Amino acid sequence: MTPRVVISGIGVVSTFGVGRECFWHNVSLGISGTRAVTEFDVSSFPCQVAAPVPAISFACAPRVDGDDEHDHDSRADPRRYSRAALLAVIAAREAWKDAGLRIGEPGAGVIIGSGGGGIDVGEAQYRDFFTNGGRHVTPYAIAIGIVGMLSSEVSISLGLRGISHVLSTGCTSSTDALGYAARLIRSGEADVLLSGGADGCVTPGMIFGFSRMRAVSTRYNDRPGEASRPFDKDRDGFVLGEGAWMYVVEREDRARARGAQIYATVEGYHSTCDAYHRVQMDPEGTEIVAAIRGAVDRSGRATEEIDYVNYHGTSTQLNDAIESRCTRAAFGKRADTLPGSSTKSMIGHPQGASGSAGIVTAALALARGFLPPTANLTHQDPACDMDFLPQVGRAATPAAALCNCLGFGSKNSAIVLGAVPN
């Protein structure tokens, strides 16, 4: 029989700070973590709001069993890390500890997703090169700036000598990473993997670049907490976010033998490409529907068994309407009574880590019997005509959840998680 794959440990660093409990507390209550940007000067930028990780979070990596036997300092010089790598390490260590695993766990590896990797390092080093002649460029600039270094830093931090890969497929990166991780576990190619996503992308270049693209919110600079408002008729663009959401993925029997808490089962994954445009969704949405249906089919469930959808829900006019229409096409009549929400309404859009943020939200919703709301949804767009749990969450006992993720380059990925039987 094909072994059942489960999520047995979760770690989070988000705009709310460090820890899955801190994240869940705020998300379940519909609290917005978006705020005015103060980390650098955005006074001349059209967009002046974001959802960055608080600076104090970068010194909060938890200790894991076996640290005394391992020569890696989890609080090493932050100048030798990108923001994304530090976030990944902190969240990974919380997930590893939560799962009851040790430093140097035999047969363990890493497969995570990231859109930008060390983009902050590249921006800073190029800025120094062009303004100061490169006098302060670090010898580590290339090594810490590349996206592939994220999994290496996690592997080094936890002493994991198995596979160490980063998927970078844009916004779908971390959803795809979990899909591949689950496949490796099922096939027996890996015993236990740390998966998830990390991006540290609240930088001057990213905010200004998305402003030039007219993709981010500019109407709510004086009310930053209201800026991310998926499915609301007054939405005007997404809010840039960042963070890391990590989880341990392994066979169910292995987790149960160790007495680990199991949050959810990983049941079905599918990915498609519209082959349509660099940054725009295909209005027809054919491949989005195919990704959703494919994930549900591969989970072995019927659409009627999906009780919650964690939407991509970016808060852009076009994307929210297309995603709503495609969800209705994929679920048929079930869409009339299918609750769902967008985590981005509270944490902004953390780029390649967005899929993992939704996956953690859905896994905790399944484990704790509560569906979190969509914040700032005060006047629902008629083009987005489903139950998006506006502003207030709901107690429920969902059997399964769909996590939907859409990205630049016409990419669409979806994954189904199941509740753990009592």
C-alpha positions in Angstrom: 0.0 0.0 0.0 1.1 3.6 -0.7 2.2 5.1 2.7 0.2 8.0 4.0 2.2 11.2 4.2 1.6 13.6 7.0 2.7 17.0 8.4 4.1 16.5 11.9 5.8 19.7 12.8 5.2 23.4 12.0 7.4 26.5 12.4 6.5 30.1 11.4 8.1 33.5 11.1 5.7 36.1 9.9 4.8 39.8 10.1 3.4 38.9 13.6 6.8 37.6 14.8 8.1 34.2 15.6 6.1 31.1 16.2 3.1 29.1 14.8 1.0 30.0 17.8 1.6 33.7 17.3 0.7 33.3 13.7 -2.4 31.3 14.3 -3.7 33.6 17.0 -3.6 36.6 14.7 -4.9 34.8 11.6 -7.7 33.1 13.4 -8.9 36.5 14.7 -8.6 38.2 11.3 -5.9 40.7 12.5 -4.0 42.5 9.8 -0.2 42.6 10.0 0.3 45.1 7.2 1.8 48.5 8.3 3.6 51.6 7.0 7.1 50.8 5.9 9.7 52.3 8.2 12.7 50.1 7.4 13.8 52.3 4.5 12.6 55.5 2.9 9.5 55.0 0.7 8.3 58.6 0.8 8.6 58.9 -3.0 7.1 55.5 -3.7 3.5 55.1 -4.8 3.1 52.2 -2.4 4.2 52.8 1.2 2.8 49.8 3.0 4.0 46.2 3.4 4.0 43.3 5.9 7.6 42.8 6.9 9.0 40.6 9.6 9.8 42.5 12.8 13.6 42.9 13.2 13.7 41.3 16.6 12.6 38.0 15.1 15.9 37.5 13.5 17.5 36.6 16.8 14.9 34.1 17.9 16.0 30.7 16.4 15.0 28.0 18.9 17.4 25.4 20.2 16.7 21.8 19.0 17.6 18.6 20.8 21.2 17.7 19.9 22.4 21.3 19.5 25.2 20.7 22.0 26.6 18.1 19.7 26.4 20.2 16.6 28.9 22.9 15.7 26.5 25.3 14.0 25.6 28.5 15.8 21.9 29.1 15.1 22.5 32.8 16.0 25.5 33.2 13.7 26.5 36.6 12.2 23.4 37.7 10.4 25.6 39.6 7.9 26.4 36.1 6.5 22.8 35.3 5.7 20.1 36.7 3.5 16.8 37.7 5.1 15.1 34.7 3.5 17.8 32.3 4.8 17.5 33.6 8.4 13.7 33.3 8.2 14.0 29.8 6.8 16.4 28.7 9.5 14.3 30.1 12.4 11.1 28.5 11.1 12.8 25.2 10.2 14.2 24.9 13.7 10.8 25.5 15.3 9.2 22.9 13.0 11.9 20.4 13.7 11.6 20.9 17.5 7.8 20.6 17.2 8.1 17.3 15.5 10.4 15.9 18.2 13.3 15.4 15.8 17.0 15.8 16.6 19.9 17.6 15.0 21.5 15.3 12.5 18.4 13.1 12.0 19.5 10.2 9.8 17.9 10.1 6.3 16.4 13.6 6.6 16.6 16.3 4.0 15.2 19.6 2.9 13.0 20.6 -0.1 11.6 24.1 0.2 10.4 26.9 -2.1 11.4 30.5 -2.6 10.8 33.2 -5.2 13.5 35.6 -4.6 16.1 33.9 -2.3 18.7 36.5 -1.2 17.2 39.3 -3.2 17.9 41.7 -0.4 21.6 40.9 -0.5 21.8 41.6 -4.2 20.1 44.9 -3.8 22.4 46.0 -1.0 25.6 44.8 -2.6 24.8 46.4 -6.0 23.9 49.6 -4.2 27.3 49.7 -2.5 29.1 48.8 -5.7 27.5 51.7 -7.7 27.6 54.3 -4.9 30.8 53.4 -3.0 32.8 51.6 -5.5 32.1 48.3 -3.8 34.3 49.0 -0.7 31.9 47.3 1.6 30.8 44.4 -0.6 31.1 41.2 1.4 33.1 38.3 0.2 30.0 36.2 0.8 27.8 38.3 -1.5 27.5 35.7 -4.2 27.2 32.7 -1.9 24.5 34.2 0.3 22.5 35.9 -2.5 21.7 32.8 -4.6 18.3 31.2 -4.1 19.7 27.7 -3.8 21.6 28.6 -0.6 18.3 28.6 1.4 18.0 24.9 1.7 21.8 24.6 2.4 21.5 27.0 5.4 18.6 24.9 6.7 20.6 21.7 6.2 23.6 23.1 7.9 21.6 24.4 10.8 19.9 21.1 11.5 22.8 18.8 10.4 20.6 17.2 7.6 22.7 15.3 5.1 19.9 14.1 2.7 18.5 15.9 -0.3 18.8 19.7 0.0 16.9 21.5 -2.8 15.1 24.8 -3.5 12.3 25.1 -6.0 11.8 28.5 -7.4 8.7 28.6 -9.6 7.5 32.0 -8.6 4.5 32.4 -6.3 3.8 28.6 -6.5 7.3 27.7 -5.3 6.4 26.4 -1.8 3.2 24.6 -2.9 5.3 22.8 -5.6 8.0 22.0 -2.9 5.4 20.2 -0.8 4.1 18.3 -3.8 7.5 17.0 -4.6 8.4 16.3 -1.0 5.3 14.2 -0.5 6.1 12.3 -3.7 9.6 11.5 -2.5 8.3 10.2 0.8 5.6 8.0 -0.9 8.2 6.5 -3.2 10.6 5.7 -0.4 13.3 8.0 -1.7 13.3 9.9 1.6 12.4 9.1 5.2 11.6 12.6 6.4 11.8 16.0 4.8 11.6 19.5 5.9 9.5 21.4 3.4 7.8 24.9 3.2 8.8 28.2 1.9 10.7 31.4 2.7 11.1 34.8 1.2 12.6 38.0 2.6 11.4 40.3 -0.1 10.3 43.6 1.6 13.0 45.6 0.0 13.2 49.0 -1.8 13.6 47.4 -5.2 10.7 45.0 -4.8 8.3 47.6 -3.6 9.3 50.1 -6.2 9.3 47.4 -8.9 5.8 46.2 -8.1 4.7 49.9 -7.9 5.9 50.4 -11.4 3.9 47.3 -12.4 0.8 48.8 -10.8 0.3 45.5 -8.9 0.5 46.8 -5.3 -2.0 48.8 -3.3 -1.5 52.6 -3.3 -4.9 53.8 -2.0 -4.4 52.9 1.6 -1.0 54.4 2.5 -2.7 56.3 5.3 -4.6 53.2 6.5 -2.1 50.4 6.0 -4.1 47.8 8.0 -6.8 48.0 5.4 -4.7 47.7 2.3 -4.9 44.0 1.7 -8.6 43.2 1.0 -9.1 40.2 -1.2 -12.5 39.8 -2.9 -13.5 43.3 -1.7 -14.9 45.6 -4.3 -12.5 48.4 -3.1 -9.3 46.4 -3.5 -6.6 48.0 -5.5 -3.6 45.7 -5.4 -1.7 43.4 -3.2 0.5 44.2 -0.2 4.1 42.8 -0.3 4.8 40.5 2.6 7.5 38.2 3.7 8.2 35.3 6.1 8.8 31.6 6.4 6.4 28.7 6.9 8.0 25.3 7.4 6.7 21.9 8.2 8.0 18.3 8.7 6.7 15.8 6.1 7.0 12.1 6.7 5.2 8.8 6.7 2.3 8.5 9.1 3.6 5.3 10.7 7.0 7.0 11.4 5.4 10.0 13.1 3.0 7.9 15.2 5.8 5.6 16.3 7.6 8.7 17.7 4.4 10.1 19.3 4.6 13.2 17.2 1.6 15.5 16.8 0.1 15.1 13.3 -1.6 18.2 11.9 -2.8 17.0 8.5 -2.3 14.4 5.8 -0.9 15.4 2.4 -3.3 13.8 -0.1 -3.2 15.3 -3.6 -1.1 17.7 -5.7 -1.4 19.0 -9.3 0.3 21.8 -11.2 -0.4 23.3 -14.7 0.7 26.2 -16.8 -1.6 28.5 -18.8 1.3 29.3 -21.2 -0.4 32.6 -21.5 1.6 35.6 -20.1 4.4 36.6 -17.9 2.3 38.3 -15.2 -1.3 38.0 -16.1 -3.7 35.1 -15.6 -5.5 33.6 -18.6 -9.0 35.0 -18.2 -10.4 31.7 -19.4 -8.9 30.0 -16.4 -8.9 26.6 -18.0 -5.6 25.4 -16.5 -6.5 26.9 -13.1 -9.6 24.7 -13.1 -7.4 21.7 -14.2 -5.0 22.2 -11.4 -7.8 22.3 -8.8 -9.5 19.3 -10.2 -6.3 17.4 -10.6 -5.3 17.9 -7.0 -8.8 16.8 -5.8 -8.8 13.7 -8.1 -5.3 12.7 -7.0 -6.4 13.0 -3.3 -8.9 10.2 -4.0 -11.7 12.5 -2.8 -14.8 14.0 -4.4 -15.3 17.7 -4.6 -18.1 17.4 -2.1 -15.6 16.2 0.5 -13.6 19.5 0.4 -14.8 21.6 3.3 -12.4 24.6 3.1 -10.4 26.4 0.5 -7.4 28.5 1.3 -7.4 30.9 -1.7 -4.5 32.5 -3.4 -6.5 35.7 -2.9 -4.0 38.4 -3.7 -6.3 41.5 -3.5 -5.9 42.4 -7.2 -8.9 43.2 -9.3 -8.3 40.7 -12.1 -6.8 37.8 -10.2 -9.4 37.6 -7.4 -12.3 37.6 -10.0 -10.6 34.9 -12.1 -9.8 32.7 -9.1 -13.4 33.0 -7.9 -14.8 32.1 -11.3 -12.4 29.1 -11.7 -13.2 27.8 -8.2 -16.9 27.8 -9.1 -16.1 26.0 -12.3 -14.1 23.4 -10.6 -16.5 22.7 -7.7 -19.8 23.2 -9.4 -22.8 23.3 -7.0 -20.5 22.6 -4.1 -19.1 26.1 -4.6 -22.4 27.6 -3.3 -21.8 26.3 0.2 -18.0 26.0 0.2 -16.2 28.3 2.8 -12.8 29.7 2.1 -10.5 32.6 3.0 -7.4 34.4 2.0 -4.5 34.4 4.5 -2.9 37.3 2.4 -5.6 39.6 3.8 -3.6 39.6 7.0 0.0 38.8 6.1 0.3 40.4 2.6 1.7 38.4 -0.3 5.0 36.7 0.6 5.8 35.7 -2.9 7.3 32.2 -3.2 6.4 31.5 0.4 2.7 32.3 -0.1 1.8 28.7 -0.8 3.4 27.5 2.4 1.6 30.2 4.4 -1.7 28.9 3.0 -0.7 25.3 3.7 0.1 26.1 7.4 -3.2 28.0 7.7 -5.1 25.0 6.3 -3.3 22.4 8.3 -4.0 24.3 11.6 -7.6 24.8 10.5 -8.0 21.1 10.1 -6.2 20.3 13.3 -8.1 22.8 15.4 -11.5 22.8 13.9 -11.6 26.5 13.0 -11.8 28.3 9.6 -9.9 31.6 9.7 -11.6 34.7 8.1 -10.7 37.0 5.2 -9.8 40.3 6.8 -11.0 43.7 5.4 -13.8 42.1 3.4 -16.4 44.7 4.0 -18.1 45.1 0.6 -17.8 41.9 -1.3 -17.3 42.2 -5.1 -20.3 40.7 -6.9 -17.7 39.0 -9.3 -16.4 37.1 -6.2 -19.6 35.5 -5.2 -18.7 32.7 -2.7 -18.4 32.3 1.1 -15.1 34.0 1.9 -15.7 34.1 5.6 -15.7 37.9 5.8 -13.9 39.3 8.8 -15.0 36.6 11.2 -13.9 33.0 11.3 -16.0 30.0 11.9 -15.8 26.8 14.1 -16.1 23.7 11.9 -14.9 20.1 11.5 -13.5 20.0 8.0 -12.5 16.7 6.5 -10.3 18.1 3.8 -9.0 21.5 2.6 -7.8 22.7 -0.8 -4.9 25.1 -1.0 -4.8 27.1 -4.2 -1.7 28.9 -5.5 -1.3 30.9 -8.7 1.8 32.7 -9.9 3.7 34.8 -12.5 4.6 32.9 -15.7 1.1 31.3 -15.9 1.7 28.8 -13.2 -1.1 27.2 -11.2 -0.6 24.7 -8.3 -3.1 23.2 -5.9 -2.8 20.7 -3.0 -5.3 18.9 -0.9 -4.8 18.3 2.9 -6.9 15.9 5.0 -7.9 16.0 8.6 -6.3 13.4 10.8 -8.7 10.6 11.9 -9.2 10.4 15.7 
